[in-house]
């Protein structure tokens, strides 16, 4: 077993969440549109920092960046239909 005392709890959580999202996408539990919707919700949280949820703006910006990268990765690896855009 590896000694993981030097790994921050946030990093562990990020790895688990990324792995879970990829696994659920691989098993077709999540669609590409679902992942895009999740990304849009994270981006919306950045646009409205005063939404009652206490979260530092820098952390939200980092989360938005991570979500964009994960969306791009899943889109390239698993493909799928994009979310329908409502005008």
Rosetta blueprint (number, residue, H / E / L):
1 X L
2 X L
3 X L
4 X L
5 X L
6 X L
7 X L
8 X L
9 X H
10 X H
11 X H
12 X H
13 X H
14 X H
15 X H
16 X H
17 X H
18 X H
19 X H
20 X H
21 X H
22 X H
23 X H
24 X H
25 X H
26 X H
27 X L
28 X L
29 X L
30 X L
31 X L
32 X H
33 X H
34 X H
35 X H
36 X H
37 X H
38 X H
39 X H
40 X H
41 X H
42 X H
43 X H
44 X H
45 X H
46 X H
47 X H
48 X L
49 X L
50 X L
51 X L
52 X L
53 X L
54 X L
55 X L
56 X L
57 X H
58 X H
59 X H
60 X H
61 X H
62 X H
63 X H
64 X H
65 X H
66 X H
67 X H
68 X H
69 X H
70 X H
71 X H
72 X H
73 X H
74 X H
75 X H
76 X H
77 X H
78 X H
79 X L
80 X L
81 X L
82 X L
83 X L
84 X L
85 X L
86 X L
87 X L
